[in-house]
Amino acid sequence: MLEALLGSTNRERILIYLVFRKEGYAREISRYYNTDLSQIQKQLERLENGGVIFSRNVGRTVVYALDPRYPFKTQIEALFQKVVSFLPETEQAALTMDRKRPRRRGKPL
């Protein structure tokens, strides 16, 4: 929806992901959207250089999140909340469901 404004579909996807999931790493984002990892990494680097997001190391993984000191953080969050309200309900549910723990062994699906 905002590709013309942001210049990239992947940049829009990254911001949507980070607004709803609060943080994520490059491979996780690329798997979620089923897109090329190098393109996600390139957009993450551009957003970090622009000061919109920041990164931190967790072990060997670089985790990204919206920069709380970015002056337009609340406006970005409000904008992408509105964008997601126009997405199909299945996609909205997938964005908000955040499973980090593994399933119990033998638990039925």
N, C-alpha and C positions, 0 to 999 in steps of 0.2 A: 503493500500500500504506500509506503513512504520511500520507495526506491528512487523516485525522481528527486526527492528532497535530500536523501542521504547519499545518493550516488552508487549504492550497492545493495543488492538483495541480502548478501551475507552480513553486511553491517547491520541492517535492520533485524535480521534473525538473531544476531549476537545480542543486541540491545534488548530484544524481547525476552530472550533466554535469561539474561542477567537481571532484568527487572523482576521476573517471576521466580526464578530459582535462587536469586541473591548472589550466587557465585557459580563458577564452573571452569573447567579446563578445556583446552582446545579440542582434544580428541572426543570428549564427552559431547561438546556442542556439535562437532561435525557428524558424529554418529546419530545424534538426535534428529538432525535435519537431513541426514544421508547425503552429505556433500563432501567435497574435497578438503582434506585436512589443511593443505598448504594455503588454500584461499582463506580459511578461517583464521589461521595463524597470521596471515598478512593483515587482515582486517583488525584483529586483536592488537597487533603492533601499532597500527595507525590510530586506533582509538586510545591506546595507552600514551602514545606520543602527543596526542591532542589533549590529554589530561582528563578524558571522560571516564576512563576506567583505570584501575591500578592492578598490579600483580603482586603475588607473594608466593614464596616457595613453601610447599608442603612436601618434605622429602625431596624426591626428584621431580615432582609435578609442580607446574606453574599454574596457580589458581588465580582467576580474574574475577573482579567485582566492580560495581560502579563506585567511583571515587566519591566518598561522602563530602569532600571539600570542593567538588565541582560546583560552580555557582548555579548551574541550571539543572541540578540533579532532580529536584522535586518536579520541575516542569517536564523533564524527560520521562520520569516515572508516570506522571499523569497522562502524557501523550501516548505512551505505549500501553497503558491500561485501557485507554480508549480504542487503540488499534486492535487489541486483543478482543475487545467486546464485539467486533465485527467478524471475528473468525468463527468457524463452525464450533459447536459445543464440544465435539470430540477432541478437537485440537486444543481448546481451552482446558479441558479436563486433563489432557496429557501434559500440558505445561505446568499445571498446579500439582499434579501427582509426582512427588519426589521421593522415590524409594532408594535409600542408601544402604540399608542393612540387607544382608543376604536372607533368602528364604530358609525356614527351618527344614532340615533334611526330612524327606518323606511327606511334607505337607502337600495336600492336593492343590492343583491350580484352580 
